Amino acid sequence: VDYNLLKKDNGGKKAKLILTTAINPTPAGEGKTTTTIGVSDALSRLGKKTIVALREPSLGPVFGVKGGAAGGGYAQVIPMEDINLHFTGDFHAIGAANNLLAAMLDNHINHGNQLGIDSRKITWRRAVDMNDRQLRNMVNGLGGKGNGIPREDGFDITVASEVMAAFCLASDIVDLKARLARIIVAYTRDDKPVTAGELNAHGAMAALLKDALKPNLVQTLEGTPAFVHGGPFANIAHGCNSVIATKMAMHFADYVVTEAGFGADLGAEKFLDIKCRMADLKPDAVIIVATVRALKYNGGVAKQDLNQENLEALEKGLPNLLKHVENITKVFKLPAVVAINQFPLDTEAELNLVKTKCKELGVNVALSAVWAKGGEGGEELANEVLRLTEQPSTLEYTYDLEMPIVDKIKAIAQKIYGADNADFTPAALKEIERLTKLGFDKLPIC
């Protein structure tokens, strides 16, 4: 879809933005994407004009332990097999842009190295959208003078590329080109940064990405429109779909449901502190997904025993959920609902225990059966979400951008993770000092 449609007048309407997050991921699985899709279908069933905005799957996780990222059961985006396997080729375009920059960097060094790049201080790595341990660390440039200068190198998975992060935060092609130009790829012999812009690579990189920058429109099994676009990992980047896709959804719908990677302590924190701050967004409600099985796992139950009722272990695991609830409602000041992704073997006593503990924090619990029933199984959750979106709220950030890097990291450690303090190794302090000298101390923490 052409992102220039964002310039089209929509009558000044403002969509309600709903963020789906979860407790810390466990081998038992939480069903965050499934819930995101299911509640979108439920809102559509209730007569609300709804669009869901999701990340694109990476081939690495698809063929790894995690599997696909198109939902599950009766809460899926379709065509599921195409979305999980290559989709529209966006990730290949991002990988090509990443590797073009790597090739131009090595070519510059090979042809005289006018910028004085120290080949021992190259920070830019190549990318491939696959889990391939053999490529993580290597020596390349072998084969004589005509094949480059031998050096240590390696491949990252494409979704871990800085190109992916820049792509997903860009507002248009001009903004993307500017972000690409600022990427630091290496340092000179006297420790000055060298950027993609200095290599004149950013224009060609942006040209490779011009079609990929257009959001992909698909639909759920029940016909709810879905933008599936971009997909940086939350553990090394901000873990959300593209800003363009989110804004496109909000331009055309009355309710937009989106998700953030990993748990509320990681993906949601970055969604709020980075994406929302940079794109001027604010969620009107937050869904925190949990399963009784995962909470029992956090309470010490082995994976093979998770189907057995165990109220003692459940109570031990509940502080994990309650801390995430506290982060959303007390740190970010946003209204939240806990969605229990229900399994057939969850007992009434277990569900009641979760409800009781959450209500002590003033947060309601809604059961979600979207995997088994689609939108129909998410109507209880959707009604609670609708109620929350009508409540006034103000988004507060974990830290101020003007704070020093050390203080920002401490704020995250203390407010989000519950740490007493944060200690820094000499190497970390040296890196922070270097980043501060380069003028990066006013940026958000990622």
Buried (B, 14 or more C-beta within 10 A) or exposed (E): BEBEEBEEEEEEEEBBBBBBBBBBBBEBBBBBBBBBBBBBBBBBBBEBBBBBBBBBBBBBBBBEEEEBBBBBBBBBBBEBEEBBEBBBEBBBBBBBBBBBBBEBBBEBBBEEBEBEBBBEEBEBBBBBBBBEEEBEEEEBBEEEEEEBEEBEBEBBBBBBBBBBBBBBBBBBBEBBBBBBBEBBBBBBEEEEBBBBBBBEBBEBBBEBBEEBBBBBBBBBBBEBBBBBBBBBBBEBBBBBBBBBBBBBBBBBBBBBBBBBBBBBBBBBBBBBBBBBBBBEBBBBBBBBBBBBBBBBBBBEBEEEEBBEBBBEBBBBBBBBBBBBBBBBBEBBEBBBBBBBBBBEEBBEEBBEBBBEBBEEBEBBBBBBBBBBBBBBBBBBBBBBBBEBBEEEBEBEBBBEEEBEBBEBBBBBBBBBEEEEEBEBEEEBEEEBEEEBEEEEBEEBBE
